[in-house]
Amino acid sequence: MRVHHVTAAVMTAVVVSLCHAAFGQTPTAAILPAPRNTVQPVPLPRLDDLEEAVVAQLRDAQEKAARRLNAAVAPRDLAQTYGSLARLYHAYEFFDSAEAAYVNAARLASGDAQWPHLLGYLYTQIGRYDEAAAAFEAARRIRPDDQTLAVYLGEVYLAMNRLRDAREEYERAAGSLPAAARRGLGEVALREGKYAEAADHFRAVLDRAPQATAVHYSLAMAYRGLGRLADAQSQLQQRGTGQIRPADPLVDDLASLVRGERASLMLGRRAYESARYPDAAAAFARALEAAPDSAAGHLGIGMAQAQLGDATGAAAHLRHALGRGAEVDEGVLLHVTLMLADRAAFSDAIALADDAHRRFPERVRTSTTLVRLLAAAPDRSLRDGTRASALAMEIYERDPSPAHAETVALALAELGRCTEAATWIARAIAEADRESDRSEATRLNGEAPRYARDPCRP
């Protein structure tokens, strides 16, 4: 059986819908007072509805910071206090609180690049690009050879349509971070209408980082600009959400601060969106450690494992998610089911397809996949022609297409009802002819002889 590849975009939409954690900043009147005139008060986030472990972690950090700020400490120590609190708020996406604390840390330790670096990253997350540029530029004045900052500045300048500045930054980073830099240079060239140059950059990126599936869209736009429409369509079909970003220990270390199920789901979702599938699987696993029956956790790790090629592990977690009532995307389930079938794990494939059909009986593609497995699995002990035939007729009555008529024929052949099977494959061919679908009619004519012989059981 042929695996029907599913774009990461579909999978990501499912992860986001089930795993998006509610850690955004909400209005609050509580503040951490400023102990001196050179810093500003820090708004404290509301902790309502957070998990107990997260509430305890944040309250403990806030209380320690308050005691520290009230003590007579040196500016650099005070900066560290604010910076540590800012990192914790940032990890949980309490952006307003994190921003104020980072600003204080940067003011108190003007020679420490980590605070403007993290502040700039925060500003990019919330779309405040002018301020992001200023923060990254401040960090670069302290660390002029930091190529990660060059990539970040290139991205910010690109967002601001400062194409000349963006190109300079990406060229600065090209030696150390070629994939990220060439992705940026391709985007600059694309906006400048230099389509051949853009396509060259994007192809080089995909050669180096094939997991950066979002680049397929950019390459498609370059091909469209060149008039290569077939190539553009091919690239669009491969489009996903996988991004490419430079390694950044300062940002990556934020994940180590997060506790609890929902927070881990948030990190898993973020890693999945960036095509960092091992990190996503690890984050979802932490969510399951906190809440073993979490439908979102099982769904997330199942999809991450599917991307990593672990079909058996993915199927086990997806079946658990289905059992917990999760709204699992049909494309995801079919991707894993057919991957199992391609690896001859037909028992697991049938079990997953059966669970999916029972959970979503209205899904035609899922029902059809189950029928074909029940009618034609190489291991005949796994077949159930009677059930396959009944399901196939239900599908055809709902959608009398040539492919579904063929499915009826396949189920009848498993039952040894060869004359009826031959009649149904002839019906499928006739319907394809009526629809002027030449490729389908040709394919079905190629299948017809197998139903004309007796026995016709596959």
C-alpha positions in Angstrom: 0.0 0.0 0.0 1.1 3.5 -0.8 1.7 6.0 2.1 -0.3 9.1 1.7 2.0 11.8 3.0 0.4 14.4 5.2 1.8 17.9 5.4 3.1 19.1 8.7 0.6 22.0 8.3 -2.3 19.6 8.9 -0.7 18.0 11.9 0.3 21.3 13.4 -3.2 22.6 13.2 -4.3 19.6 15.3 -1.6 20.1 17.8 -2.4 23.8 18.2 -6.1 23.2 18.6 -5.7 20.7 21.4 -2.4 21.8 23.0 -2.5 25.6 23.1 -1.9 26.5 26.7 -3.5 29.5 28.3 -0.4 31.2 29.7 -0.9 34.6 27.9 -0.7 37.8 30.0 -3.9 39.0 31.6 -4.6 42.4 33.1 -3.5 42.7 36.7 -3.1 45.4 39.3 -0.4 43.7 41.2 3.2 44.8 40.7 6.7 44.2 41.9 7.7 47.7 43.1 10.8 49.3 41.8 13.5 49.6 44.6 15.2 52.5 42.9 14.6 55.2 40.3 16.6 53.5 37.5 14.2 50.6 37.1 10.5 50.3 36.6 7.8 48.3 38.5 7.2 44.8 37.1 3.5 43.8 36.6 2.8 40.5 38.2 0.8 38.0 36.1 -2.4 36.6 37.3 -2.0 32.9 38.3 -5.6 31.9 38.1 -6.4 28.6 36.5 -2.7 27.5 36.4 -1.6 24.1 37.6 -0.5 24.0 41.2 3.1 23.2 40.4 3.3 26.2 38.1 1.6 28.5 40.6 4.0 27.4 43.4 7.0 27.9 41.1 6.0 31.4 40.1 5.1 32.5 43.6 8.3 31.2 45.0 10.3 33.0 42.3 8.4 36.3 42.9 8.8 36.1 46.7 12.5 35.5 46.4 12.9 38.3 43.9 11.0 40.7 46.2 13.2 39.8 49.1 16.3 40.3 47.0 15.2 43.6 45.6 14.5 45.0 49.0 18.1 44.1 50.1 21.1 46.4 49.5 22.7 44.6 46.6 25.0 45.7 43.8 23.4 46.6 40.4 24.8 43.5 38.7 23.2 41.3 41.3 20.0 43.2 41.0 20.2 42.7 37.2 20.5 39.0 37.7 17.5 38.9 40.0 15.4 40.7 37.4 16.8 38.7 34.5 16.1 35.3 36.2 12.5 36.4 36.9 12.1 37.6 33.3 13.3 34.3 31.9 10.7 32.5 34.0 7.9 34.8 32.9 9.2 34.5 29.3 9.1 30.7 29.4 5.4 30.8 30.4 4.7 33.6 27.8 3.8 36.2 30.3 5.2 38.8 27.9 4.3 42.0 29.7 5.9 40.9 32.9 9.0 39.5 31.2 9.4 42.7 29.1 9.6 44.9 32.2 12.0 42.6 34.0 14.3 42.3 31.0 14.3 46.1 30.6 15.4 46.5 34.2 18.1 43.8 33.9 19.5 45.5 30.7 19.6 48.9 32.4 21.4 47.5 35.5 23.9 45.4 33.5 24.6 47.4 30.4 27.6 45.2 29.5 25.6 41.9 29.6 24.3 40.9 26.2 21.9 38.2 27.3 19.2 40.6 28.5 18.8 42.7 25.3 19.2 39.4 23.3 16.3 37.8 25.1 14.3 41.0 25.1 14.7 41.3 21.3 13.5 37.7 20.9 10.5 38.5 23.0 9.7 41.5 20.9 9.8 39.4 17.7 7.4 36.9 19.3 4.8 39.7 19.8 5.5 41.5 16.5 7.1 44.7 17.9 9.8 44.8 15.3 11.2 48.3 15.8 11.9 47.5 19.5 13.2 44.1 18.5 15.7 45.7 16.2 16.8 48.2 18.9 17.3 45.4 21.4 19.2 43.1 19.1 21.4 46.0 18.0 22.2 46.7 21.6 23.1 43.1 22.2 25.3 43.1 19.1 27.2 46.1 20.3 28.3 44.0 23.3 28.8 40.8 21.2 29.7 42.0 17.7 30.7 38.5 16.4 27.4 36.7 17.4 26.1 35.3 14.1 22.8 34.3 15.7 22.1 38.0 16.4 22.9 38.7 12.7 20.2 36.2 11.6 17.7 37.6 14.1 18.4 41.1 12.9 18.0 40.0 9.3 14.6 38.5 10.1 13.5 41.7 11.9 14.7 43.9 9.1 12.9 41.7 6.6 9.7 42.0 8.6 10.2 45.8 8.5 10.9 45.6 4.7 14.4 47.0 5.2 15.7 44.8 2.5 19.2 46.2 2.1 19.8 45.9 5.9 18.4 42.4 5.9 20.6 41.3 3.1 23.7 42.7 4.9 22.8 40.8 8.1 22.2 37.5 6.3 25.4 37.8 4.3 27.3 38.4 7.6 25.9 35.1 8.9 26.3 33.1 5.8 29.7 31.6 6.8 28.6 30.3 10.2 24.9 29.7 9.7 24.5 29.0 5.9 21.0 27.4 6.0 19.4 30.1 8.0 21.3 32.9 6.1 20.4 31.5 2.7 16.8 31.2 3.6 16.8 34.9 4.5 18.7 35.8 1.4 16.2 33.9 -0.6 13.3 35.9 1.0 15.1 39.2 0.2 15.6 38.2 -3.4 12.0 37.1 -3.7 10.8 40.5 -2.5 13.1 42.2 -4.9 11.7 40.1 -7.8 15.0 38.3 -8.3 13.3 35.0 -8.8 16.2 32.9 -10.1 18.5 34.0 -7.3 15.7 33.3 -4.7 15.1 29.8 -6.1 18.9 29.1 -6.0 19.0 30.1 -2.3 15.8 28.1 -1.4 17.1 24.9 -3.1 20.3 25.2 -1.2 18.4 25.5 2.1 16.3 22.4 1.4 19.5 20.5 0.4 21.0 21.3 3.8 17.8 21.2 5.9 15.0 19.2 4.3 13.0 19.4 7.5 12.5 23.1 6.8 9.3 22.4 4.9 8.0 25.9 5.0 10.7 26.8 2.5 8.8 24.8 -0.2 6.2 27.6 -0.2 8.9 30.2 -0.8 10.5 28.1 -3.5 7.0 27.7 -5.1 6.7 31.5 -5.2 10.1 31.8 -6.9 9.1 29.3 -9.5 5.8 31.0 -10.1 7.8 34.3 -10.7 9.9 32.4 -13.2 6.8 31.0 -15.0 7.6 27.4 -13.9 4.0 26.7 -12.8 4.3 22.9 -12.7 7.4 23.2 -10.5 5.5 25.7 -8.3 2.6 23.3 -7.9 4.9 20.5 -6.9 6.6 22.6 -4.2 3.2 23.7 -2.9 2.2 20.1 -2.4 5.3 19.6 -0.2 4.7 22.7 1.8 4.8 22.3 5.6 5.4 24.4 8.7 8.9 23.3 9.5 11.1 26.4 10.0 14.8 26.9 10.2 16.4 28.8 13.1 19.9 29.1 14.4 20.8 27.3 17.6 20.3 29.7 20.5 21.1 28.4 24.0 19.7 31.5 25.6 16.3 31.0 24.1 16.4 27.2 24.1 17.2 27.1 27.8 13.8 28.8 28.6 12.2 25.4 28.0 14.0 23.9 31.0 12.1 26.2 33.3 8.6 25.0 32.4 6.7 22.6 34.7 3.2 20.9 34.5 1.1 19.4 31.8 -0.2 22.4 30.0 3.1 24.2 30.0 4.8 21.1 28.5 2.0 20.9 25.9 2.8 24.5 25.1 6.5 23.7 24.6 5.7 20.6 22.6 3.4 22.6 20.3 6.1 25.3 19.8 8.8 22.6 19.0 6.4 20.8 16.6 5.7 24.0 14.7 9.4 24.5 14.3 9.9 20.9 13.0 12.0 20.1 16.1 10.2 16.7 16.4 12.6 15.1 19.0 12.1 18.1 21.2 8.4 18.0 20.6 8.2 14.3 21.6 10.2 15.0 24.7 7.9 17.9 25.8 4.8 15.9 25.2 6.3 13.0 27.1 6.8 15.4 30.1 3.2 16.4 29.7 2.2 12.7 30.1 4.4 12.3 33.1 2.3 15.1 34.7 -1.0 13.8 33.4 -0.8 10.2 32.1 -4.3 10.3 30.6 -3.9 13.6 28.8 -5.6 13.2 25.4 -3.6 16.2 24.1 -0.3 14.7 25.3 -1.0 11.4 23.6 -2.0 13.1 20.5 1.0 15.4 20.4 3.6 12.6 21.1 1.8 10.4 18.6 2.1 13.0 15.8 5.7 13.8 16.7 6.6 10.1 16.6 4.9 9.8 13.2 7.1 12.5 11.9 10.1 10.7 13.3 9.1 7.5 11.6 8.0 5.6 14.7 4.7 4.3 13.3 4.1 1.7 16.0 4.7 4.2 18.8 2.6 6.8 17.0 -0.3 4.4 16.6 -0.3 3.4 20.3 -0.6 7.1 21.4 -3.1 8.0 18.7 -5.3 5.1 19.7 -5.1 6.3 23.3 -6.1 9.8 22.2 -9.0 8.5 20.2 -10.1 6.5 23.3 -10.1 9.8 25.3 -12.3 11.5 22.7 -9.7 13.6 21.0 -10.5 15.3 17.7 -7.7 13.7 15.7 -7.3 14.9 12.1 -8.2 12.3 9.5 -5.1 13.0 7.5 -2.9 12.3 10.6 -4.6 8.9 11.2 -4.4 7.9 7.6 -0.7 8.8 7.4 0.1 6.6 10.4 -2.2 3.8 9.3 -0.7 3.6 5.8 2.8 3.9 7.2 2.1 0.8 9.3 0.8 -1.0 6.3 3.8 -0.1 4.3 5.9 -1.7 7.0 3.7 -4.8 7.0 2.3 -4.1 10.5 -1.1 -4.9 9.2 -2.6 -5.9 12.6 -1.7 -2.5 14.0 -2.9 -0.7 10.9 -6.3 -2.4 11.1 -6.6 -1.7 14.8 -5.9 2.0 14.3 -8.2 2.3 11.3 -10.9 0.5 13.2 -10.6 2.8 16.2 -10.7 5.8 13.9 -13.8 4.5 12.1 -15.6 3.8 15.3 -14.8 7.3 16.6 -15.5 9.0 13.2 -17.9 6.8 11.2 -18.8 9.7 8.9 -15.2 9.9 7.5 -15.2 8.3 4.1 -11.5 8.1 3.6 -11.0 6.4 6.9 -13.9 3.9 6.2 -12.4 3.2 2.7 -9.0 2.5 4.2 -10.4 0.1 6.7 -12.4 -1.7 4.0 -9.3 -2.2 1.9 -7.3 -3.5 4.8 -10.0 -5.9 5.8 -10.4 -7.1 2.2 -6.9 -7.4 1.1 -4.4 -7.5 4.0 -1.6 -10.0 3.0 -2.2 -11.9 6.2 -5.5 -13.5 5.3 -6.2 -14.3 9.0 -6.7 -10.5 9.5 -9.3 -10.2 6.8 -13.1 -9.8 7.4 -14.8 -9.9 4.0 -18.3 -9.7 5.4 -17.7 -6.6 7.3 -15.6 -5.1 4.4 -18.5 -5.7 2.0 -21.1 -4.1 4.3 -18.9 -1.0 4.9 -18.0 -0.8 1.2 -21.7 -0.7 0.2 -22.4 2.0 2.8 -19.6 4.1 1.4 -20.7 3.7 -2.2 -24.3 4.6 -1.3 -23.0 7.9 0.2 -20.6 8.6 -2.6 -21.0 6.6 -5.8 -17.6 7.3 -7.3 -15.5 5.0 -9.4 -13.0 4.4 -6.6 -15.7 3.4 -4.2 -17.2 1.0 -6.8 -13.8 -0.6 -7.0 -13.8 -0.9 -3.2 -17.0 -2.8 -3.4 -15.5 -5.1 -6.0 -12.4 -5.7 -3.8 -14.6 -6.7 -0.8 -16.7 -9.0 -2.9 -13.6 -10.7 -4.3 -12.5 -11.4 -0.7 -15.8 -13.3 -0.2 -15.2 -15.2 -3.4 -18.2 -13.6 -5.2 -16.2 -13.2 -8.4 -19.1 -12.6 -10.8 -20.5 -9.8 -8.7 -17.0 -8.4 -8.2 -16.5 -8.3 -12.0 -19.8 -6.5 -12.4 -18.7 -3.8 -9.9 -15.3 -3.2 -11.5 -17.1 -2.8 -14.8 -19.4 -0.3 -13.2 -16.4 1.6 -11.8 -14.8 1.8 -15.3 -18.1 3.0 -16.8 -18.4 5.7 -14.2 -14.9 6.9 -14.8 -15.6 7.0 -18.5 -18.8 9.1 -17.9 -16.7 11.5 -15.8 -14.1 11.7 -18.6 -11.5 10.7 -16.0 -9.1 9.0 -18.4 -6.3 8.3 -16.0 -8.8 6.6 -13.5 -10.4 4.6 -16.3 -7.0 3.4 -17.5 -6.0 2.4 -14.0 -9.3 0.5 -13.4 -9.0 -1.3 -16.8 -5.7 -2.5 -15.6 -7.3 -3.9 -12.5 -10.2 -5.6 -14.2 -8.6 -8.9 -15.3 -8.0 -9.9 -11.7 -11.8 -9.9 -11.1 -12.5 -11.9 -14.3 -10.7 -15.0 -13.1 -12.0 -17.6 -10.6 -10.9 -17.7 -7.8 -10.6 -13.9 -7.7 -9.7 -13.6 -4.0 -6.8 -11.2 -3.6 
